[in-house]
């Protein structure tokens, strides 16, 4: 009876229908987004016209006139804005890539030390982690800049290792001079890495089939040393190591890392490594005690237990948060502006001040950071799917 | 027999415990040659690091006096500088005779934080209390409420500075970002494709770029988006950027909670005939939010540290104000003191929060919860 009476009252209003309601809501959201975009866009055009500017990327070809202290590609202030921004991007990438590598090494090392059975050592590492994690990174960067600026002058440069000098002007390190031999050596290095990957895979396949373990590291070491040397020898040139030497008031030879770069890199690595150390520690601790006991029962040594049993399982827990730490490091490198290293953000800032094309420059800058983040995340996701738990 | 044995065994037991403790210590610190080497290296590092730092910061330090006195007796830290500049670092350029207003605001904030530490008081009322308190905090700082003078004269935001601005940005960023975060998290898990992709785009775009670029956008780009003649105060623009940023990061934490909740909870709520809003408000969110409280506190810590990034657009927060104090011609040359003091302040606040979060994690984890 009830159903009859409700049907006689007519079909229910459309907003009681789930699908219709969802459609209406989405249409409304879309409408708001589109309307807001049109509103903002028209405002932008009026505002820019009022300032005598036009929206567009034409300014990128104009001469920038921005002096940039350090650059990985040839650059002069008369180059275009596009090239200045590219130099900034390369400087960002330089910090981000070197930083991620160092952070991984330092973070894993500290994470393992944090688990040391010696309370003094784990306590010291713990103190470092807590101090670094609980102070703002801007403050730490400023601190490191002050440290690097308070280093002795060039003539009294610190010389911690032969060929390495630390002074107010930054860090001087020996490098190979860039010539044909160096280029061939680089190709040889690539070949060596390929050869090592192949050898390790073969050895592993062999072990899978026969159970026989092959010691491969001496061969790999041989590849690593001999192939680049042989490749360099093929050319007429020789590899020349350029070692910095004090001549008068400055150094000659070698490569220079500016105090700003050194401060930024040190600050970011010290800061992020504390987070990575905690991630590594919790990853190792997440592997059950039974795994250690079972491995010991098989008679494995401590090093091999760590390498063959514990780390592969810990990586599953470690890799996802490690990815976000890499992203954080890359994003935090934009704080370079606080200490005067000219990265993408800093160059963009100067470009906006000079041209007034705020929207275009910010758009480029944000897109670049977004793409960097997405690329890092995508790369790490591929790696993650390799180490993730495979359920059969 | 027992009587005879007692006087002999008692001292032996005592010495045995002492010996076992000593033995335990020896094993822990010098058990193997490697362990002994580690202990010695650590001790040497401590010997190298601690005495100079303690000497500078405590034993040779000057706690009172003038800059000239500090400079004469070189060597230790000059805490007289901090003593002199402390209230400037707290209030910035806020008019001297009106300083009671930011002082009340900070006390109110401290009182609210104090109340929120007690889990007994966690309820909806606490959330309402926070909303009321943050409104009052704004009125205290500004002096007016929609143009009506309540606490005397209006103080424009360019005179705000110091710790008050840091607290202001953090409190309002979270108070407005938190509801937004819940909406974004719910939207991201929505079945409606447009809503879902809109929320995904907002969250991922904000999380994919550095906070400084968003702050920068708010400071420079936002005025261009508004109709000519309409302006928004610079501090509020930065506040807006910070809010969006906090919302995107918190949304991912909340999403974790939503995903961590068993499907049974959703189904049970639906089988009771609850509609979407009721289901979320009464069943899902209370559990999802509670589950992620430790992660939320960790996010708060990160966001609180990130308030220092406003330095790039010239807003005077605690750290920037301290740096500005370094420019006082009477007190030139004490940057180390200023930075150490700033670091210590942030450390105490963040370390406190992280210890609290760890305790919560222990209390709220399923193993210990009764």
Interface residues (C-beta under 8 A of the other chain):
Chain A: X22 X25 X26 X27 X29 X30 X33 X40 X43 X44 X46 X47 X48 X50 X116 X117 X118 X119 X120 X121 X124 X130 X131 X133 X134 X135 X136 X137 X138 X139 X142 X143 X146 X327 X331 X332 X334 X335 X337 X338 X345 X349 X352 X358 X359 X362 X365 X366 X369 X370 X373 X374
Chain B: X28 X29 X31 X35 X38 X39 X42 X43 X45 X46 X191 X192 X193 X194 X195 X198 X205 X207 X208 X209 X210 X211 X212 X213 X216 X217 X220 X221 X223 X224 X225 X226 X227 X228 X301 X305 X306 X308 X309 X311 X312 X319 X335 X336 X339 X342 X343 X346 X347 X350 X351 X354
